[in-house]
Amino acid sequence: MLFAISCTPNTGGDTSKTKEYRRVNHLLDEFDRAVRAIHRNEEHPTRVFIVAHRANTYSGVNEKYLPDNSLLAIEEAIAVGADMVELDVRATKDGVHVLMHNATIDATTNGTGNVADKTLAELKKLKMRRGSKYYEGGVPTLAEALECCKDRIYINLDCKDIVSERKLVEDIEAAGMQDQVMIYGGSYLDKCFKFNPNIALHPYLGSIGDLGKYANYWSAVLFQFGYYKYDMSDAKQYDPEIARQLHEADKLGYSNILNHDAKLKAGDYTMLDRFLDCEIDFIQTDYCELVDAYLKEKGLR
């Protein structure tokens, strides 16, 4: 089971970002260490990796009202100890990658319309928002997010609508982040691998039988699958053994508990227990702090 990097910072009293200690190593090396740790511990996982969905956290969503996919949300995820942020990437009209989940900007800015119909200059004039709380600074670019995260936290890029695979890889390389980022998606992955095979790929897995489709992609170690594999919401697709089957193939499993975050907030951890029983390695959530505290009680952090 994957473990987070744990070390004592040697900042000499300077706590500025420029002096911040490294929280990350090469992501593929972390995957390799995780797989080997699984084989050393045959009974139960010893560590679970926490991913901040759209960079959301309990404090960011419920107390500070920080917008999805914002630099402020990323900073909060780093501050509360998340291991990874999941960020959504879209292309502007003038060919720049920005962070935005929806095709439109309506839900998280004071503007309206499609991301693809806006220039970066237009998006930078907007205010990001969560509900009725607004923030200056405009829509962040992928380059800004990469700079914010560098050496501080891993990134899962959910590619919604990109300029091109080459442009995406070039953005990651320009930031010197190819060893700290993984690319999630389907059709994009083949070309991304060809442009830079050292960037971790993060495919979606419908069933363990689909694993063979990615046999030629050595950087595809972590596989995502739907929550219905463990939460019984779809009896036909319920498959609590999928993570253990991935372990047998020297791979890691990733899923989310987003549909059950509200239950965590109410103090009901039944679904999180089921998640852990299935030995899933990465858990994606909007409420990192609640998951982290519970995992620490279980000795899994």
N, C-alpha and C positions, 0 to 999 in steps of 0.2 A: 504494500500500500504506500502511495506516495507520501513523502513527508516534506514539510516546509523547511526552508533554510532558517536556522536559528543560530544567531551569533550576537555577541556584545559589540555595539558600535564603539569604534575608537575615534571619536571626533575631536578630542582635545578641547572639549567645552564648546565647540562651534557646532550649532545644530542647524545651520543653514542648509538649504537643499544641495548646494555645491559640495558640502562636506558630508552629506548623508552616506552612511555605509551601504554597501551592496546587499540587497536582499535576494538577489537572483543569481543563478548560474546559467549555463547553457541548458535550455529547456529539454532538448533531446537527451542530455546526460542525466537530467532529473528523472525522465521517463525510464531510462535504463536502470538507474538506482532503485526506482520504485518496483520495477519488475523483479529485480534480484531480491528485494526485501520481501516481496510476496512469496517467493520460493523458500526463503529462510523461515517464514512464519506460516505454517500450514493450517493453523486453526482459525485465525481471525485477523482482520486488518489491524494495523497498529497506528495508522495515520490516514486522515482524509483531507483532501485538498478542497478549499472553499473558493468558489468563483462568484464574484459580485455581478449579477445579471444587469446589464446596461450600466455597470458601475454603481448600482443601487446598494444601499445599506439600510439597516433599520433606522439609524439616526438620520441618515440623509433623506429617507422617505417620510418618516413620521415626526421628526423633530425640526430639521433644518429645511425641509422641502426643496431639496436640490434637484435640478432637472436631470432626467435620464441622459446618458451619453454626454455629460458636461465635464469640463476639467475640474470643477468643484466637486462633483460626485466622485471622480477618480481620486482626488486628494483625500476625500473622506474614506474611500475604500482602503487606501494605503494606510491611513491613520488607524483604522479599526483592526488592521491585521489580515485583511483578505489576501489570499495567495495569488489571485488572478482577477482581472476585470474582463468581462465580455462586452465588446463594443461593436456597434453596427456601422457599417461603412456604405456610403452612397456617393454618387458622382454628381457634381454641379454641372450647370450648362456649359461652363468654360473649362471643364475637365480637371477639376480638383476633387480629391477625396475628402469628404467631411463625415462627421458622426451624426447619424440620424437613423432611428429605427423605422419610422413610417415613411412611405413614399412622399407624404405631404409634411409640411412644417407646422401645421395647425395645432397639434397637440402639445408641443413643447417649446413654442416660440410665440411672440406677439404678432407673427405674420401668418399669411395663408398661401396656399399653392403648393406645387410640386417642387421637390428639391432639384429635380432634373431641369426645371424651367428657370432656375435662379442662378445668377453668377455668385461667385464667392463674395464679391464686394457687396452684393445685395444681402446675402446671408449674414455678413459681418455687421450690418446696420441694425440687425434685429436684437431683441432681448430673449434669452432663454428663460423658460419658466417651468415651474411645477405648480399646477393649479393657478392661484392668483398671485404667487410670489415670483417676481421678475428679477433677472440678473443681467447686468451689462456684459458686453464682450462678444456677443454674436455667437453663431454656430461654430464650434471648434473644428479645425481641420484634423485630418488623420495625423499629419506631421506634428501638430501641436500636442496631440494626445501621446504620440510616441515619445516625444521629448519629455513630457510630464512623467511617463512611466519608466523611462530608461534607468536600468540598474535598481529599480524600486519595486516593481511588480510585473508579473507575467501578463500577457494579453492573449485573449481569444478573439480574433477578428471574424465577425459574422458578416460575410460579404453579401449585401442585399442587391446592390446595383453599382458595379465598378466601371471605371473608364476602360481598363483592360487588365489582364493578368500581369502583363509586363509592367504597367504603371504601378500596380499594387506592390509588386516585388521591389521595384525601384524605390518606392516610398519607404519601404521597410529597410532596404539596404542603405539608403541615404541617411537614415536615422541611426544606423549601426545597431539595429534591433533584430537582425535575422535570427539571433540565438535566443530571443526572449519572447517571440511571437509564434502563435500557431494560427493557421488559416482554416476556418470552418466553411464548409459548403459542399457542393456536389460537382457541377459542371466546371467550376473554376479550378479545381484541384490539379487536374492533369497538366495544364499549362503552367501553373505556379510551380509545380515540381520540376518541370523542364527548365524553367528560368532560374530556379535556385533550389536544388534538392535538399539543402541543409535547413530550410525552413520547415518546421513541423506542420504536417497536415492533420486535419481533424475532421475525418469523414463522418457522415451520419450512417448508422447501421440499422437496417430494418430487421435483420435477423442474423444470427451467428453464421448462417449459410452464405451471407453476402461478404464475409471476410475475405474470401478468395479474390474478390474483385480488386483488392488493394495489395495483393501479394508483392507486386513490383515496386511499391512505394515504401521504401525502408523508413522514411520519416513519418509514416502514418502508424503511430503507436497508440494514440488515444482515440477511442471511438465513442461517439455520442449515440444514445438511443432514447426513445420516448419514455416518459414517466409511466405510461401504461404497462411497461414491462415489469414494474414492481408494485404499482399501487392498486392493481386489480380493477381499474376502471374500464378495461376492455378485456373481457375474459378470453377472447380469441387470441389476443396478442400478449397476454400475461406470460412472462418468461423470467422468473426470478433467478434462473441459473445463468443468464447471459453474461454477467460480469465474471463469474467463476470460469465460464468457458473461454472468455477473453484472456483471463489469467493463464489458462492452460496453453494458450497460443502465444504467450509472452506479450500480451497487449493489456491495455488499461481501459476502464469503463468510465463514462461521463454521462450524467443525467441531471435533471432539475427537479426541484421540489416546489416550484413556483405556484402550482395549483393548491398547495397546502401551506403556504407561508402564513395565511391568515389563521390557520389552526395553531401554528407555532406561537403567534402573537397572543393567542388565547390560552397558551400553556399546554396545548395538546401536541405531544411529540410522537404519537403513535406511528404516523407515516414516516417520520425520520428514523424511527427504530426499524421499520420495515426496509427502508433504504439501506440502513447499515447492515441488516441481516443478509441482504443480497450482495454485500461486499463490493459496492460501487465505489470507485476511487475518487471521483470528482463530483462535488455537489454544487449545482448552480442555484442561487437563491437571491431574493431581494433583501433578506434579513440576515446578513452575514454574522452579526454579533450574537443573535439568538442561537444559530447553528453552532458557532464557535464555542459558546459557553457550555452547550449541551455536550458537545464532543469532548471538551476538556473533562467534564464530569465522568465521561466514559473512558477516559484515558486514550482518546484517539486524536489528540492534538498536542 
